[in-house]
Amino acid sequence: MNAPSSLALCLLVVAANFAGCASPREDASMAGRPSTLSEAVARSKVSPDPAIEAQSKSPYDQEVMTAIQKRWYSLIAGRPTPRGKVVVEFRCRSDGTVVVIKVTYSDVGPLFEEFCQKAIKDVSPFHPWPQELKEELKSGTRDVRFTFYYN
């Protein structure tokens, strides 16, 4: 999934404490982990490329991230979840369709991996790319990486 003209975009999604979505658990295993989506995004320094960082703040990317996050929350709501993370990569085409979804890292098991993949599948296709993104990524595809944290 590393085509030379692709743009890797990393977006972090953090699971809130579902008992009222209040504060995160306060125990030693959670020390240092982001407790909100904004904190996770602020802490993520995935790439030194400022174009990638700026891209992740675009309204289009925020819309995609929010849609996936909401769907994921609805899939795991009310379920006891393990602690861990799942990294899912997928290729998005300029028309908003998603292809080649795969888990590249997981320490939570197949059921919770499936929730992450399903969140992406259920909300796609996304809107077609805005003109600026089409001009920037002439290949017509881009690779996206989501990291889902189960707290």
N, CA, C and O of each residue as an XYZ file, in Angstrom:
604
protein
N       0.812     -1.187      0.000
C       0.000      0.000      0.000
C       0.862      1.260      0.000
O       0.375      2.324      0.384
N       2.088      1.179     -0.406
C       2.951      2.352     -0.382
C       3.281      2.828     -1.785
O       4.448      2.830     -2.176
N       2.295      3.224     -2.534
C       2.535      3.774     -3.860
C       3.262      5.094     -3.712
O       2.943      5.859     -2.802
N       4.236      5.396     -4.577
C       5.024      6.604     -4.439
C       4.208      7.883     -4.425
O       4.595      8.849     -3.768
N       3.095      7.912     -5.129
C       2.315      9.139     -5.184
C       1.218      9.177     -4.114
O       0.387     10.085     -4.114
N       1.211      8.205     -3.212
C       0.196      8.169     -2.172
C       0.598      9.035     -0.995
O       1.780      9.307     -0.781
N      -0.374      9.456     -0.254
C      -0.156     10.242      0.951
C      -0.650      9.409      2.122
O      -1.831      9.070      2.196
N       0.234      9.088      3.016
C      -0.177      8.343      4.200
C      -0.694      9.336      5.218
O      -0.008     10.302      5.554
N      -1.877      9.109      5.702
C      -2.502      9.994      6.657
C      -2.796      9.183      7.901
O      -3.479      8.162      7.832
N      -2.298      9.617      9.010
C      -2.532      8.886     10.246
C      -3.481      9.677     11.114
O      -3.232     10.840     11.430
N      -4.561      9.043     11.494
C      -5.549      9.654     12.366
C      -5.712      8.754     13.579
O      -5.867      7.542     13.433
N      -5.678      9.323     14.753
C      -5.824      8.547     15.970
C      -7.239      8.699     16.502
O      -7.809      9.790     16.502
N      -7.790      7.585     16.955
C      -9.113      7.604     17.534
C      -9.002      7.009     18.927
O      -8.422      5.936     19.097
N      -9.542      7.680     19.912
C      -9.429      7.245     21.293
C     -10.799      6.856     21.814
O     -11.770      7.594     21.645
N     -10.877      5.700     22.444
C     -12.135      5.271     23.045
C     -12.323      5.993     24.363
O     -11.445      5.975     25.226
N     -13.459      6.619     24.509
C     -13.780      7.302     25.762
C     -14.293      6.282     26.760
O     -14.693      5.180     26.382
N     -14.283      6.639     28.011
C     -14.887      5.816     29.043
C     -16.392      5.928     28.849
O     -16.942      7.019     28.999
N     -17.072      4.840     28.520
C     -18.476      4.914     28.143
C     -19.422      5.102     29.307
O     -20.613      5.318     29.083
N     -18.955      5.031     30.525
C     -19.831      5.293     31.668
C     -20.040      6.798     31.748
O     -19.491      7.468     32.623
N     -20.827      7.311     30.840
C     -21.105      8.736     30.806
C     -20.108      9.512     29.973
O     -20.200     10.736     29.889
N     -19.157      8.832     29.354
C     -18.117      9.474     28.552
C     -17.431     10.590     29.340
O     -17.126     11.652     28.796
N     -17.198     10.341     30.602
C     -16.581     11.366     31.442
C     -15.074     11.291     31.370
O     -14.501     11.470     30.295
N     -14.441     11.040     32.449
C     -12.980     11.035     32.461
C     -12.450      9.628     32.223
O     -13.159      8.648     32.449
N     -11.197      9.526     31.764
C     -10.626      8.203     31.531
C     -10.343      7.501     32.848
O     -10.278      8.132     33.903
N     -10.176      6.200     32.775
C      -9.811      5.436     33.963
C      -8.513      5.978     34.521
O      -7.595      6.338     33.785
N      -8.461      6.025     35.818
C      -7.255      6.545     36.456
C      -6.512      5.398     37.112
O      -6.657      5.157     38.310
N      -5.729      4.703     36.340
C      -4.876      3.680     36.906
C      -3.534      3.724     36.203
O      -3.361      4.427     35.207
N      -2.591      2.969     36.730
C      -1.215      3.040     36.234
C      -1.102      2.641     34.771
O      -0.253      3.172     34.055
N      -1.942      1.713     34.310
C      -1.819      1.265     32.923
C      -2.243      2.341     31.930
O      -1.907      2.254     30.749
N      -2.977      3.355     32.390
C      -3.440      4.407     31.500
C      -2.531      5.631     31.524
O      -2.716      6.558     30.736
N      -1.568      5.636     32.406
C      -0.689      6.793     32.537
C      -0.019      7.093     31.207
O       0.535      6.203     30.561
N      -0.075      8.346     30.809
C       0.592      8.763     29.580
C      -0.215      8.580     28.312
O       0.206      9.050     27.256
N      -1.364      7.914     28.373
C      -2.188      7.719     27.179
C      -3.116      8.902     27.003
O      -3.573      9.478     27.990
N      -3.404      9.277     25.768
C      -4.337     10.380     25.543
C      -5.727     10.006     26.033
O      -6.134      8.849     25.925
N      -6.456     10.974     26.568
C      -7.788     10.683     27.084
C      -8.893     11.217     26.176
O     -10.062     10.885     26.367
N      -8.536     12.036     25.196
C      -9.531     12.552     24.257
C      -8.976     12.478     22.847
O      -7.773     12.320     22.641
N      -9.872     12.594     21.884
C      -9.459     12.585     20.486
C      -8.540     13.764     20.196
O      -7.522     13.609     19.522
N      -8.898     14.952     20.705
C      -8.054     16.123     20.417
C      -6.656     15.960     21.007
O      -5.661     16.342     20.391
N      -6.596     15.389     22.202
C      -5.295     15.177     22.822
C      -4.471     14.179     22.011
O      -3.268     14.372     21.838
N      -5.105     13.113     21.512
C      -4.392     12.128     20.708
C      -3.855     12.745     19.428
O      -2.707     12.511     19.050
N      -4.687     13.531     18.766
C      -4.255     14.176     17.527
C      -3.132     15.162     17.817
O      -2.160     15.242     17.066
N      -3.266     15.916     18.913
C      -2.244     16.899     19.269
C      -0.910     16.221     19.574
O       0.151     16.744     19.236
N      -0.972     15.053     20.214
C       0.264     14.337     20.566
C       0.892     13.611     19.381
O       2.097     13.356     19.380
N       0.100     13.281     18.385
C       0.621     12.461     17.303
C       1.551     13.279     16.419
O       1.160     14.293     15.842
N       2.732     12.834     16.334
C       3.728     13.426     15.438
C       4.178     12.286     14.525
O       5.330     11.853     14.546
N       3.242     11.831     13.742
C       3.435     10.645     12.938
C       4.426     10.870     11.811
O       5.197      9.978     11.458
N       4.399     12.054     11.260
C       5.262     12.333     10.124
C       5.824     13.736     10.246
O       5.112     14.655     10.650
N       7.088     13.913      9.904
C       7.643     15.253      9.931
C       7.196     16.102      8.751
O       7.502     17.294      8.703
N       6.490     15.525      7.814
C       6.046     16.237      6.629
C       4.877     17.156      6.977
O       3.792     16.662      7.282
N       5.065     18.487      6.941
C       3.986     19.403      7.324
C       2.770     19.313      6.414
O       1.665     19.646      6.844
N       2.937     18.879      5.189
C       1.789     18.728      4.288
C       0.856     17.650      4.810
O      -0.365     17.782      4.721
N       1.428     16.586      5.354
C       0.605     15.509      5.901
C      -0.106     15.991      7.154
O      -1.295     15.730      7.336
N       0.614     16.690      8.016
C       0.002     17.189      9.238
C      -1.130     18.159      8.913
O      -2.201     18.088      9.515
N      -0.902     19.051      7.977
C      -1.929     20.011      7.581
C      -3.125     19.287      6.966
O      -4.274     19.670      7.189
N      -2.850     18.247      6.197
C      -3.907     17.487      5.546
C      -4.858     16.889      6.569
O      -6.071     16.879      6.363
N      -4.308     16.386      7.681
C      -5.151     15.721      8.674
C      -6.095     16.690      9.372
O      -7.042     16.258     10.030
N      -5.855     17.989      9.241
C      -6.723     18.982      9.859
C      -7.753     19.526      8.875
O      -8.533     20.412      9.224
N      -7.764     19.010      7.662
C      -8.702     19.517      6.664
C     -10.130     19.135      7.041
O     -10.346     18.114      7.693
N     -11.107     19.945      6.636
C     -12.508     19.615      6.921
C     -12.903     18.240      6.365
O     -13.668     17.511      6.996
N     -12.385     17.893      5.198
C     -12.706     16.590      4.607
C     -12.235     15.464      5.526
O     -12.990     14.539      5.827
N     -10.978     15.552      5.967
C     -10.436     14.500      6.827
C     -11.133     14.467      8.183
O     -11.339     13.392      8.747
N     -11.492     15.617      8.702
C     -12.221     15.656      9.966
C     -13.578     14.965      9.819
O     -14.021     14.256     10.722
N     -14.225     15.174      8.692
C     -15.519     14.538      8.437
C     -15.374     13.012      8.384
O     -16.180     12.284      8.963
N     -14.348     12.542      7.690
C     -14.089     11.101      7.591
C     -13.798     10.534      8.972
O     -14.361      9.513      9.366
N     -12.917     11.202      9.699
C     -12.529     10.738     11.024
C     -13.731     10.695     11.964
O     -13.897      9.726     12.705
N     -14.555     11.709     11.944
C     -15.725     11.761     12.818
C     -16.713     10.649     12.475
O     -17.262     10.015     13.376
N     -16.944     10.407     11.197
C     -17.877      9.354     10.781
C     -17.400      7.980     11.264
O     -18.184      7.190     11.790
N     -16.110      7.707     11.079
C     -15.561      6.419     11.509
C     -15.624      6.307     13.022
O     -16.017      5.266     13.549
N     -15.247      7.352     13.719
C     -15.252      7.345     15.181
C     -16.650      7.088     15.726
O     -16.821      6.246     16.608
N     -17.652      7.801     15.215
C     -19.019      7.623     15.700
C     -19.506      6.194     15.477
O     -20.128      5.592     16.353
N     -19.215      5.666     14.301
C     -19.653      4.289     14.015
C     -18.946      3.302     14.923
O     -19.573      2.371     15.430
N     -17.658      3.488     15.135
C     -16.904      2.593     16.012
C     -17.463      2.640     17.430
O     -17.664      1.599     18.054
N     -17.716      3.849     17.940
C     -18.294      3.978     19.274
C     -19.612      3.225     19.363
O     -19.879      2.558     20.363
N     -20.445      3.326     18.319
C     -21.743      2.643     18.364
C     -21.573      1.124     18.353
O     -22.393      0.412     18.933
N     -20.547      0.629     17.718
C     -20.302     -0.820     17.666
C     -19.809     -1.368     19.001
O     -20.114     -2.507     19.354
N     -19.055     -0.572     19.739
C     -18.481     -1.086     20.992
C     -19.237     -0.609     22.235
O     -18.924     -1.036     23.346
N     -20.217      0.260     22.063
C     -20.968      0.790     23.203
C     -21.590     -0.339     24.014
O     -22.188     -1.263     23.463
N     -21.439     -0.247     25.324
C     -22.051     -1.217     26.217
C     -21.318     -2.540     26.321
O     -21.752     -3.427     27.055
N     -20.226     -2.688     25.608
C     -19.459     -3.941     25.656
C     -18.230     -3.753     26.525
O     -17.603     -2.694     26.503
N     -17.887     -4.771     27.284
C     -16.594     -4.698     27.955
C     -15.506     -4.834     26.878
O     -15.584     -5.710     26.016
N     -14.512     -3.975     26.938
C     -13.458     -4.022     25.925
C     -12.109     -4.255     26.588
O     -11.888     -3.845     27.727
N     -11.217     -4.911     25.874
C      -9.872     -5.094     26.405
C      -9.102     -3.781     26.293
O      -9.556     -2.836     25.646
N      -7.963     -3.734     26.913
C      -7.064     -2.599     26.709
C      -6.125     -2.973     25.592
O      -5.595     -4.083     25.553
N      -5.921     -2.041     24.685
C      -5.005     -2.303     23.586
C      -5.312     -1.415     22.417
O      -6.071     -0.452     22.525
N      -4.705     -1.752     21.281
C      -4.939     -0.927     20.099
C      -4.978     -1.778     18.852
O      -4.476     -2.902     18.808
N      -5.600     -1.192     17.832
C      -5.699     -1.818     16.515
C      -5.315     -0.755     15.497
O      -5.815      0.369     15.541
N      -4.428     -1.114     14.586
C      -4.058     -0.220     13.493
C      -4.649     -0.808     12.221
O      -4.377     -1.954     11.863
N      -5.464      0.001     11.545
C      -6.110     -0.427     10.305
C      -5.662      0.513      9.197
O      -5.675      1.733      9.357
N      -5.269     -0.067      8.076
C      -4.900      0.728      6.907
C      -5.874      0.426      5.786
O      -6.328     -0.706      5.614
N      -6.184      1.468      5.028
C      -7.040      1.269      3.862
C      -6.661      2.259      2.784
O      -6.035      3.285      3.051
N      -7.046      1.940      1.573
C      -6.813      2.825      0.440
C      -8.131      3.487      0.080
O      -9.162      2.829     -0.060
N      -8.076      4.802     -0.066
C      -9.259      5.577     -0.415
C      -9.056      6.154     -1.810
O      -8.008      6.725     -2.113
N     -10.060      5.999     -2.644
C     -10.010      6.549     -4.000
C     -10.632      7.948     -4.008
O     -11.348      8.328     -3.082
N     -10.346      8.694     -5.059
C     -10.829     10.074     -5.148
C     -12.356     10.172     -5.172
O     -12.909     11.222     -4.846
N     -13.033      9.104     -5.549
C     -14.502      9.126     -5.542
C     -15.079      8.786     -4.167
O     -16.296      8.740     -3.993
N     -14.187      8.546     -3.183
C     -14.615      8.255     -1.818
C     -14.736      6.785     -1.492
O     -14.966      6.427     -0.336
N     -14.585      5.917     -2.492
C     -14.675      4.484     -2.220
C     -13.430      4.010     -1.487
O     -12.343      4.568     -1.637
N     -13.620      2.967     -0.692
C     -12.545      2.404      0.118
C     -12.257      0.996     -0.374
O     -13.165      0.192     -0.586
N     -10.982      0.719     -0.548
C     -10.546     -0.618     -0.963
C      -9.361     -1.024     -0.094
O      -8.750     -0.187      0.569
N      -9.051     -2.286     -0.104
C      -7.868     -2.839      0.556
C      -7.827     -2.462      2.043
O      -6.886     -1.803      2.487
N      -8.823     -2.870      2.801
C      -8.821     -2.637      4.246
C      -8.089     -3.804      4.903
O      -8.393     -4.969      4.647
N      -7.107     -3.466      5.765
C      -6.410     -4.543      6.472
C      -5.914     -4.072      7.826
O      -5.569     -2.905      8.010
N      -5.884     -5.003      8.770
C      -5.332     -4.751     10.093
C      -3.829     -4.975      9.995
O      -3.379     -6.039      9.569
N      -3.058     -3.971     10.392
C      -1.597     -4.102     10.336
C      -0.977     -4.320     11.711
O       0.185     -4.712     11.819
N      -1.762     -4.062     12.772
C      -1.295     -4.340     14.130
C      -2.518     -4.483     15.020
O      -3.506     -3.764     14.868
N      -2.434     -5.421     15.946
C      -3.497     -5.569     16.919
C      -2.976     -6.335     18.124
O      -2.197     -7.280     17.997
N      -3.423     -5.905     19.293
C      -3.141     -6.685     20.492
C      -4.431     -6.929     21.277
O      -4.404     -7.125     22.492
N      -5.576     -6.913     20.554
C      -6.864     -7.083     21.225
C      -7.685     -8.273     20.725
O      -8.716     -8.581     21.323
N      -7.282     -8.936     19.683
C      -8.022    -10.098     19.204
C      -8.958     -9.800     18.047
O      -9.291     -8.643     17.788
N      -9.388    -10.865     17.344
C     -10.148    -10.736     16.101
C     -11.490    -10.015     16.225
O     -11.850     -9.262     15.320
N     -12.235    -10.212     17.298
C     -13.537     -9.562     17.429
C     -13.386     -8.039     17.451
O     -14.135     -7.331     16.778
N     -12.435     -7.545     18.208
C     -12.262     -6.105     18.337
C     -11.562     -5.514     17.108
O     -11.720     -4.331     16.809
N     -10.798     -6.333     16.409
C     -10.253     -5.909     15.105
C     -11.399     -5.704     14.121
O     -11.418     -4.734     13.362
N     -12.346     -6.627     14.147
C     -13.486     -6.555     13.226
C     -14.331     -5.307     13.466
O     -14.829     -4.711     12.511
N     -14.501     -4.906     14.715
C     -15.243     -3.675     15.002
C     -14.579     -2.479     14.313
O     -15.261     -1.605     13.777
N     -13.261     -2.448     14.332
C     -12.531     -1.332     13.711
C     -12.718     -1.335     12.195
O     -13.000     -0.298     11.595
N     -12.560     -2.506     11.583
C     -12.742     -2.609     10.133
C     -14.186     -2.309      9.737
O     -14.436     -1.642      8.733
N     -15.125     -2.801     10.525
C     -16.540     -2.590     10.230
C     -16.909     -1.107     10.319
O     -17.720     -0.621      9.531
N     -16.320     -0.396     11.267
C     -16.593      1.040     11.390
C     -16.239      1.763     10.097
O     -16.964      2.658      9.663
N     -15.133      1.380      9.487
C     -14.707      2.003      8.223
C     -15.621      1.564      7.078
O     -16.082      2.389      6.289
N     -15.878      0.260      6.995
C     -16.720     -0.263      5.906
C     -18.138      0.318      5.951
O     -18.713      0.658      4.917
N     -18.684      0.426      7.154
C     -20.073      0.867      7.294
C     -20.307      2.318      6.893
O     -21.398      2.664      6.441
N     -19.301      3.166      7.052
C     -19.501      4.590      6.735
C     -18.952      4.974      5.359
O     -19.059      6.128      4.945
N     -18.378      4.024      4.666
C     -17.905      4.314      3.310
C     -18.971      3.866      2.311
O     -19.779      2.994      2.630
N     -18.989      4.435      1.129
C     -18.011      5.378      0.603
C     -18.177      6.760      1.233
O     -19.262      7.157      1.658
N     -17.058      7.469      1.272
C     -17.049      8.839      1.766
C     -17.414      9.760      0.597
O     -17.562      9.312     -0.540
N     -17.554     11.037      0.895
C     -17.788     12.003     -0.180
C     -16.582     12.009     -1.112
O     -15.467     11.723     -0.676
N     -16.784     12.327     -2.368
C     -15.619     12.479     -3.265
C     -14.670     13.540     -2.709
O     -15.088     14.460     -2.006
N     -13.404     13.396     -3.033
C     -12.391     14.331     -2.544
C     -12.685     15.748     -3.016
O     -13.235     15.945     -4.100
N     -12.318     16.735     -2.203
C     -12.403     18.118     -2.678
C     -11.360     18.352     -3.778
O     -10.378     17.616     -3.873
N     -11.572     19.350     -4.582
C     -10.702     19.628     -5.729
C      -9.229     19.762     -5.324
O      -8.344     19.263     -6.019
N      -8.967     20.443     -4.185
C      -7.569     20.637     -3.758
C      -6.870     19.308     -3.528
O      -5.699     19.155     -3.875
N      -7.573     18.352     -2.948
C      -6.986     17.043     -2.682
C      -6.755     16.286     -3.985
O      -5.738     15.610     -4.142
N      -7.693     16.396     -4.915
C      -7.517     15.751     -6.217
C      -6.289     16.298     -6.940
O      -5.552     15.550     -7.582
N      -6.076     17.610     -6.830
C      -4.918     18.222     -7.484
C      -3.614     17.824     -6.810
O      -2.593     17.638     -7.474
N      -3.653     17.694     -5.492
C      -2.458     17.318     -4.742
C      -2.078     15.858     -4.958
O      -0.897     15.533     -5.075
N      -3.062     14.989     -5.010
C      -2.826     13.551     -5.157
C      -3.298     13.098     -6.526
O      -4.391     12.551     -6.675
N      -2.491     13.325     -7.483
C      -2.864     13.046     -8.874
C      -3.065     11.557     -9.149
O      -3.682     11.190    -10.149
N      -2.550     10.701     -8.275
C      -2.714      9.259     -8.463
C      -4.160      8.815     -8.309
O      -4.540      7.750     -8.797
N      -4.973      9.631     -7.628
C      -6.374      9.263     -7.440
C      -6.616      8.319     -6.277
O      -7.749      7.900     -6.043
N      -5.556      7.979     -5.542
C      -5.718      7.148     -4.350
C      -4.810      7.680     -3.254
O      -3.828      8.377     -3.509
N      -5.166      7.333     -2.044
C      -4.260      7.618     -0.926
C      -4.458      6.568      0.144
O      -5.554      6.039      0.328
N      -3.393      6.280      0.836
C      -3.415      5.296      1.896
C      -3.663      6.002      3.222
O      -3.073      7.042      3.513
N      -4.545      5.414      4.014
C      -4.937      6.006      5.281
C      -4.677      4.987      6.385
O      -4.921      3.793      6.212
N      -4.185      5.467      7.508
C      -3.935      4.604      8.670
C      -4.708      5.166      9.856
O      -4.553      6.333     10.217
N      -5.534      4.329     10.452
C      -6.262      4.687     11.656
C      -5.727      3.846     12.799
O      -5.505      2.646     12.641
N      -5.520      4.466     13.940
C      -5.171      3.745     15.159
C      -6.325      3.890     16.130
O      -6.673      4.996     16.542
N      -6.912      2.763     16.491
C      -8.021      2.728     17.422
C      -7.490      2.274     18.784
O      -6.864      1.218     18.885
N      -7.733      3.056     19.812
C      -7.318      2.680     21.168
C      -8.508      2.180     21.954
O      -9.530      2.858     22.063
N      -8.366      0.989     22.500
C      -9.363      0.459     23.438
C      -8.810      0.724     24.834
O      -7.731      0.249     25.188
N      -9.564      1.487     25.618
C      -9.115      1.829     26.977
C      -9.845      0.996     27.997
O      -9.605      1.139     29.196
